Amino acid sequence: MLRNNLTNLSKMGLLWAKLYYAFAKEIVDQLGQEKGGKLLVDCIKKYAKLRGTAIAEYIQKNQLPYDAKSFIDNFDSCFSDLQKEFLELFPDKSLVPCEGTTFCPYLEIWKELEDGKKLALIYCEEFHKAMWEAYHPKLRVRQDKIMARDDEICTFETYMEGDEDNILLIFDQKVSIQ
């Protein structure tokens, strides 16, 4: 999928999805599922820790509350903007109000590639948990639904360990964008 009329954000989203896929596929193909799969998970967790730690440092530097809400409010991703832009590339997709996300631009790229959905699932299952924990050792995310597992949405219930009754949602689609 190469389009000249994409914004820089969309181009970067496409490139990032392809970069992850190329590295993940090659690691698993070259080293095998057991050894390569472990290395891939280690790489994903390392990337997640870099991002989670950077958010924690920003929160502390700016003297913001070191809690789940600050993590969500200062999340370092432009995922929502990317979703909106990618809708033009995938006219059969839409964003509907829900407590999660119904459209993942990266998954749309990955599922068209050999073993892409399997590699996407590894990313989704490992990245979010590691990033949340890198931000704060007690921050958790529950992902009961993941589209790479063929669920209809991805959910990201965020909470502090020991405070499971106070769940915050991240990536929740409050407004339909069509």
N, C-alpha and C positions, 0 to 999 in steps of 0.2 A: 504494500500500500504506500505509494509515493504520490503526494499531492503538493503542488506548488502554492496553492492558495491557503495553506494552513498557517495559523498564527505560530509564533515561536514557541509558545507554551505547548500547543498540540504537537509540533515537530519534536520537542523534547520528550513529551509523553510517549510518542511512537518510538523514538530512539531508545528511551529507557527500557520500555517493554521488550524491545528486540535485543538490547544488550543483556538484560537479565536472562532471557531465553537462551541466547548464544552461549553464555558462560555456563549456565545450569546444564544445558544439554551436553555440552562438551565434557564437563566435569563427570557427569554420570556415565556418558558413553565411554570415555577413556578409562575411568577407574572402576566402573561397575556400580551396580546399585548399592551394595553394602558400603564400600569405601567411598565411592563418589557421592552417594546420598548423604553420608555423614559429613564429608567436606562441604557439600552444598549447604547443609543446615548450619554448619559452623560459620560459613561466609555470610549467610543471611542474618544470623544472630550478631555477627560483628558489625554489619551495616546498621542493623536496628539499634545496637548499643551506641554507635556513633551519633545517630539522630536523637535518641532518647536522652543521652547525656548532654547534648547541645541544648536541648529544650530546658533541661534542669539548670544548666549554667545560666541561660538567659533569664529564667524565673528568679534565680538567686541574685543575679547581678542587678535586676530591676526591682528587687525586694517585693516580689509578688508572693502571694500565699503559695506554699509548696504543697499543692493538693491536686486532686483529679480535675477540678474545674479549671485551674490555671493551665494544666496540661492541654485540655481540650481547647481552651480559648487561645492558646499560643502554639497550637499544633503547626508543624513546619511544612505542611503539605498544601499544595494548591489543587488537591484532588477534586473539589467541588467545581472549580473553574474548568478543569480539564474535562470533567463529565459533561458539562454544558457544551463545550466546544466539540467534543467527540460525537455528540448527538447528530451533528450534521453529517458525519461519516457513516453513521449507523442509523438511518432513518426508521428502521423497524423497532428501535429502542426508545424508551421514554423513562422519565423519572416520575414516579408516583409517590405521594405521601406515604411514608412508612417509618418504622423505627429501625432503620438500617439503610442499605443502598440496594437498588434494583439494577444498577448498571455500572459495571466496572470496565472502563476503557481498556485496561491492561488485559483483562481476561478475554475480551473480544479479539485482541491480537494473538494472545497465547493459544487460544483454543483452535486457531486455524493452522497451527504449526505442529509438527510431529511430536508427540508426547507433551505438548504444551499445557494441556489441562492438568496433567499429573504434576508437572513442574510448577504450575501456578498454585496448586493445592499445597505443595511443600512450602512455597513462599508464604501463602496466607496463614497457614497453621503455625509457622515459626516466627515470622517477622513481628506481628502485632504484639504478641505476648512478650517478646524480648525487648521491643522498644518501650513498651509501657513500664516494664520492670527496670529498664535502664534509667528511665526518668525518675522513678521512685521505687525503692525495693518492695513496697507494699501495694503499688498500683497494679491492678489486674484488669484483664479484658476477657469477657466470656463471649465466645463466638459460637453460639449454638447453631447458626446457619452460615454456610459459606457457599457461594455460587459455584465455585470450582468443584464442590461435592454434589452438584446438581440441585442445591437448594434454590428457592426462588429469589432469595435475598441474602445479603451478608449482614450479620448483626455484630455490633461492637458495644456490648454492655460494659461500661467502665466503672470501676469502684475501687475503693481502698480495702485491702484485706482487713477483715474484722468489721467492716461497715457495708456488708452485702445488701442491706436494705436501702442504701442510698446510691442507686445506680444512675449514672449519667450516660447519655447516648452520644456517640460520635458518628459522624457521617449520616445522621438521620435526615431524611428528606421530608421536610415539613411542608414544602410547597411543590406542587406539580409543575414541572418545566417541560413543556412540549412544543 
